[in-house]
Amino acid sequence: MSENTPQNPYEPNAGGATPPPSDGPTPPNPAGPTPPPGPAQPPVYGGASQPPGYGGPAVPYGTQPASPFQVGEALRFAWDRFKGNWLFWVLFVLLLIVVFGIFNGSTIAEYSDRVNDAADSQTSAGVGMGMGIWTGVSLGSGSLGLIGFLILSVLSALGINAGLREVSGEKATWGNLFKVSSYGKILLTALLLLVANVIGACLCGLGSIALAIFAPFTYHHVVDKDLGAWTAFTSSFRLVGKNFGPVFLLELALLGINILGSIPCGLGLFITAPLSIVAMAFAFRRITGGPVAAGPAAA
């Protein structure tokens, strides 16, 4: 090597400085520090790898702020979910109608009248089967009528459970329909609503109207937040009172579409009842800050 050739300072035995030890400090990343992971997002509709916990939440409450909603937004979201899972919802409404017919003592020949009676009962109780309030259903008298009322109340709460799962982004199925935290609380809530409706009917029907307006989220609180019957009942009143405008407009809209759905021999209820269930579940999650799956209907 000539004398004019510069020596590599990191070449061994070159007479220059020795290279830095291998355990020395790591050079800084030119791309900058790695950002911390963001908050978990709700799963895409139908794509959850693990089903959410009982009641439907995919992420804990408080991760999304409570926000108002628009009637059209809730209905578009519900329609989008219905289209993606229409067979389940049609069969679920059919189950409700069959159970109602069994405990109402009707025959197959009276199917049309039975469906219309069920529709009239639901619209008088609020905004259709999606409300989860079966206080207007007439199932006869005695213990058989009470048993029928309780079974329909449980099915109504299970429908709300399915609606909440749809809102979370999980596709409602027969496998997760019955996954609720406490059937005992649902039954106690049904009895409380029955007593409240009887008292309300004694007040010239004004109490029943108040129940239809202010108590639609009673079962939602039981299923989604595992609250007791009385706490869920009073929480629904407070929640509607704080969000009266959008909730009342949604109730009126759902009441209207359920009335229209009951006109053609009740066949329209196979669509309007699921829309009511999912739309009310969407409204409940939005005004309580619960998880709502991202999608074209929620945009």
ROPARO-312447 format. One record per atom (N, C-alpha, C): x negated, y, z. Coordinates in steps of 0.001 Angstrom, whole numbers, plus 500000, padded with zeros to 6 digits. Each point is the difference from the previous one (the first is absolute). Example, Ala and Ser with C-alpha at 12.3 -4.5 7.8 and 13.67 -1.06 7.14 Angstrom:
486810494310507800500890501190500000499100501200500000500350501050499280499180501190500060500770501090500730
// end
This chain:
499127498814500000500873501186500000499099501224500000500313500972499147499165501192499906500210500890501195499086500891500206500107500887501153501119500995499833500382500335498749501053500990499774501399499424500104500087498648500070501330499391500077500554500160501402501184500628500153500553500178501364500401498666500585499789499876501264500345498768500707501457500038500445500660498837499931501384499880500485499968499962501514500581500972500652499911500032501467500693498828500647500972499309499301500713498869500588499437498657499557498878500027499211499373498748499566499072499516501096500096498726500409499135499506501066498534500164499638499201500324501055498551500141499874499623501049498969500907500971499798499689501057499040499316501169500654499888499936501293499354501088500706500933501120500348501269499894499568500964501042500313500819499640501222501082500706500149500877499756501159500711498679499829500201499313501084500745498738499970501477500277499871500742499098499382501452500229499823500703500000501348501143500668500050500748500026501277500455498606500354500050499698501289500447498665500418501405499709499524500251498674499799501302499594499472501136500260500965499701500095501295501066500233500971500189501458500324499500500863499165500138501426500247501395500486499681500247501291500147501347500541499738500396499850498547501276499678499784500533499818498646500223501357499357499548500173498762500226501294499328501494500301499911500353501275500052501429500353499937500626499593498683501313499633500083500741499601498808500279501227499158499489500057498740500253501202499182501473500239499736500820498963500108501441500175499751500726500573501201499291500176501125500641500559501174500507498904500920500459500371501184500486498998500971501268499312499504500166498743500394501190499238499627501194500500500788501091500420499326501159500523500741500670498903500805500580500364501143500715498994500801501231499514499272500422498763500263501202499483499325501225500799500381500864500217499016501219500752500246501048499152500680501140500610500343501066499239500661500590498943499088500449498922500598500590498908499226501270500466499314500157499610498754501175500371499226501007498862499998501303500314499925501005498934499929499784499145498768500306498710500070499791499136498846500928500354498861499565499711498787500850500205498836501184499046500078501131500441499483501226499221500098499787498580499487500300499051500865499884498604499622498583499472500028499001500830500388498632499542499910499308499865501335500722499969501113499371499883501298499416498600500165498704499941500340499378498701500200500424499388501323500261500829500995500478499534501284501316500704500295501034499292500392501266500672500288499867500887501219500667501159500029499927500857501164500668499354501204499807500595501158500590499456501209501510500045499962500616499314500946501451499953500051500565501408500057501035500213499207500610501302499950499601500782498775498882499715499399499653500583498722498804500902499929499522500674501087498915500949499790498736499337499487499418500540498938498740499489499486498820500669500675500176501225500482498975500716500746500671500617501214499246500332501054500627500530501210500679501330499750501005500280500806500656501300499934499013501083500393500188501183499434499131501118500291498913500203498969499754499011499133498993500157498955500520500851498848501314500141499904500593500865499001500908500994500703499894501281499686500834500989500688501457499892499584500887500320500938501418500050499669500237501127499004500862499750499052500247500989498956501439499882499536500570501099499520501373499932499480500040499234498687501194499697499563500187499268498748501172500621499258500105499669498734501115500435499180500862498799499646501290500220499822500926498912499703499591499274498728499690500756498962499595499371498751498740499174500152499075500465500820498765499261500242500295498654500648500876500002501017500345498755500690500713499030499063500902500506499173500743499135499089499094499437498908499068500799499495499069499495498983499099498912500586499536500228501212499169498993500656500791498698500170501246500120500468500825498811500222500278499269498684500267500734498956500266499376498701498766499281499482498837500599500177498763499372499562499768498685500728500267499975501302499808498772500771501061498953499654501215500442499763501059499058499629499670499316498679499538500761499022499665499410498708498902498954500131499059500232500912498904499066500160500345498761500797501172500004500676500365498860500866501507499791499981500612500130498841501458500032499908500648498678500399499366498883499689500621498711500289500171499799501501498983500335500765500113499868501457501150500838500529500101501243499552501009500902500548501412499583499580500158499540498788501320499539499563500445498798500833499092499054500233500336498835500814500271500390501449499298500997500496500224500437501376501399500608500155500401500842499059501348500572500059501049498905499854499735499013499161500924498873499855500144499254501327498902499828500720500062499354501309500884500789500957499864501316500010500844500828500863501479499822499661500311499988498706501395499877499581500560498632500376499199498954499829500459498652500335500263499885501499499089500514500816500189499935501449501228500792500413500179501159499386501193500792500306501258499221499636499993499336498847501172499239499578500286498833500912498959499331500505500203498858500887500699500412501283499518501070500608500567500416501279501255500847499835500305500392498768501234500726499770501131499062499633499707498699499856501032499010499724500556500080498607499189500483499039500484500148498632499721498739499196500691499869498908499788498897499087499264500503498768499577499077499159499279500390498792500885500834499084501278499717499996500908500758499136500102501455500418499655500302501256500088501371500501498645500686499973499106499519499142498633500547499978500004501503499754500750500455498991499969501417499655500461500865501162501134499600500630500481500782501134499002499985501151499345498851500197499048499882501093498827500950499784499491500063498780498872500872499701500389501458500169501211500352499515500433501383500122500222500380501463500540499059500793500163500278501428498651500232500666499018499195499614498667500178500567499424501352499600500233500384498750499491501289499541500680501145500730501341499908500164500716501048500707499529500106501442499747498866500627499536500010501381498651500675500110499140499716499052498664500569500067500004501493499725500758500432498998500017501424499704500666500782501120500958499398500694500610500700501126499053500060501180499065499066500066499050500004501110498798500882499729499808500428498788498852500846499714499764500076498516498909499426499536499682500080498587499738498625499437500748499006500416499872498683499409499159499068500840499757498817499464499289498977500750498582500401500335499441500930499252498646500435500297499883500761501292501092500461500574499938500755501235499717499111501185500386498741499933499761499111501130501013500171501111501135500624499750501035500182501015501249499271499523500325498907500649501138499180499590501215500265500875500074501185500586501070500280500947501360500073499335500055500166498681501290500103499340500534498682499485499236498914500139500429498724499447501081499376500859501079499600499366501082499320500708499898498509499726499670499241501038499799498565499838501002499198500811501110500578500293500968499283500804499771500258501486500718499278500812499932500198501443499432498755500654499717500147501287499527498868500778498512499775499848499562498863500545498576499697500020499439499786498602500790499428499073499508499771498646499679501323499321500863500990500180499739501303499410498748500641500578499780499843501315498810500564500625498738499314499482500068498671499840498845499274499472499685500464498581501036500149499186499784500489498639499394501385499979500478500869500888499452501348500086498514499965500361499634499175500970498604499922500429499112499433498891500502498988499287499200499429498914499776501030498895501045500726499647499850501026498974499093501128500467500059500314501286499116501033500534498549499571499910499731498745500336498629499481499899499534500022498548500870499568499085499639500020498584499743501423499510500772500930500501499793501394499624498642500486500479499630499660501248498685500377500520498880499325499213500220498739499592498997499311499192499853500667498632501095500492499455499915500735498747499173501269500155500140500658501148499184501185500268498536499607500116499738498858500627498628499495500072499425499801498597500806499426499105499545499815498621499766501342499322500888500965500252499824501319499406498726500683500475499690499855501292498779500597500539498758499358499395500062498705499754498877499327499364499812500494498563501093500217499304499898500544498649499340501377500027500374500815500973499423501337500103498509499919500313499601499007500788498586499828500329499179499534498803500658499478498988499285499481498852499975498486499939500641499354500960500071498537499989501326499569499402499954499062499097501217499536499341500822499172500972501252500404500211500884499261500900500313498628499415499921498972500840500278498633499583500840499328501086500488498797499681500744499242501006499063499520501106498716499960499709499056499570501017499751501046501068499979501290499616499759501041501000501270500734500423501147499636499415501249500662500372500312499814501476499760498809500531500395499673501362498906500297501028498918500611499573498896500299500915500226501354500667500662499976501119500210501183500820499504499702501401499734501041500764499369499808501296500955499454501048501297500369499945500910499588501064501432499945499484500555498796499921501417499868499660500879500437501157499500499842501226500784500420501159500293501488499968499018500815499650500215501448499923500979500346498885499949499255498900500940500255498909501430499712500452500202498903500711501344499655500479500504501027501006499134500417500902500411501023500973500345501310499290499245500332498968500294501210499236501339499881499287500299498819499461501282499787499329501159500194500981499865499454501206501055500157501003500145501463500412498875500694500130500062501425500355500721500799498925499685499726498732500672500712498916501485499657499942500340498750500325501410499608500017500761500779501067499442500064501196500644500742501089500093501478499648498912500555499446500008501412499629501051500293498945500197499077499060501001500216498962501417499902500564500212499078500941501316499896500630500331501289500745499015500516500728500213501267500701500231501128499011499209499988498930500157501052498999501344499957499308500532498793499790501312499884499368501103500558500887499793499961501306500991500543500930500016501523499993499003500607499406499910501465499943500466500494498643501105499473499541500591500371498714499037499752498839499121499041500166499065499660498944498796500911499905499963501068500786498876500929499915498708499344500480500118499150501000498813499310500492499410499070498963500874499334499230499510499108498945499281500783498908500508501194499696499332500843499005498629500431500510499927500346501282498717500390500592499010498841499953500486498786500265499124498834499920499478499802498583500894500142499027499595499796498610498932500993499584500058501214500546499053501039499604498694499900500773500094499769501317498829500145500862499369498670500436500660498884499775499449498723500477499515499069498900499684500474498799499616499049498944498623499386500205499161500634500812498637499502500193499848499210501295501107499563500577499914499241501249499258498689499806500418499217499010499324498729499747498571500219499495499753501095499317498640500281499538499039500124501181500459500676501042499150500152501183499774498659500698501012499144499979499859498687500637499037499126499210500196499937498684499215499107499157498588500521499791499871501299499754498716500557499604499131500395501193500640500404501111499232500473501152500237499178501260500837498976499884500243499077501110500547500723501228500878500979499776500620500717501111501207499228500513500387500281501235501202499407500552501244500606499388501150499385500269501245500407499349500345501457500293500019500375501277500409501361500357498982501025499504498717499707500149498969500927499539500066500175498489500230498905499276500119500092498552501220500818499602501095499818500727501240500719499714499811501499500181499455500401501132499798501434500255498907500579499103498990499193499671498934500483499117500535500306498616500971499203499525500598500267498695500731501333499999500723500287501079500698501288500096499009501157499946498907499891500761499014501082500020499317500145498649499687498877499355499297500050498723500860500647498925501276499630499946500895500612499011500219501473500320500100500319501304500185501395500376498847500884499555498774499474500058498832500784499593499866500084498488500601499062499287499896499967498535501395499934499381500909500784500526501405499843499645500256500246498517499400501045499432500287500354498615499726498873499021498744499553499871499721498944499002500670498673500321500105499644501300500624498720500343501484500026499653500682501075500327501441500091499723500267499984498502499167500697499219500176499984498548499773498594499447499017499287500546499770498630499543501180499110500374500548500177501191501161499209500404501176500246499066500231501247499644501094500307499076499755499365498633498761500066499525499690499415498699500206498485500009499543499348501057500161498551500086501459499609500188500741500803500745501427499746500145500682500040498638499619500988499188500608500129498680499677498832499087498734499575499968499654498910499084500576498672500483500184499827501321500625498766500481501494499965499698500650501155500031501407500056499603500136499651498523499107500556499182500019499657498575499677498526499792499083499467500807499640498603499863501109499044500370500937500443500856501096499132500422501173500005499027499979500901499025501152500114499092500128498776499083498937499586499288500176498853499074499958498666500751501048499738500783500103498758500783498830499820500964499384501084500388498901499932500949498693499539499404499938499760498696498774499484499393498867501018500044500348501269499987498962501020500052499240500022501310500590499407501052499318499953501287498734499161499951499900499096499045498782499207499871498803500888499649500272501191499509498934500960499700499972501126501028501177500564500303500025501174500866499649499676501451500348498811500472499660499646501384498482499895500196499262499285499134498537500013500150499396501392499866500541500811499096499503501368499879500165500749501314501130499791500670500252500665501273499003499542501056499746498702500037499083499456501008498608500584499837499471499954498787498628500445499771499899501516500114501000500734499513499954501459500078500007500474501449500828499383500846500019500391501407498699499613500697499427498855499637498713499607500570498910500980499577500040500440498756499048500991499510500137501305500781501235500447500191500226501237500743499503499877501439500265498859500624499571499794501380498479500072500121499300499335499090498542500003500067499437501403499750500596500733499095499472501321499682500152500959501177501139499995500649500219500984501064499433499556501337499514498766500080499329499544501218498499499876499812499496500275498814498577499888499740499539498569499834500914499095499657499639498604499800499387499778498636499437498801499772499333499713498731500980499866498852499689500663498911500787499938498764499047499653498874500275498955499266499122499555498923499990501024498900498819500213499433499883500896498869500600499338498772500588500772499157500597499446498794500628501104499192500444499686498792500585501036499152501240500608500591500749499203500817501216500544500574499719500927501153498854499859500630499677500831501141499176501202499633499641500145498710499144501087499593500755501320500017
// end
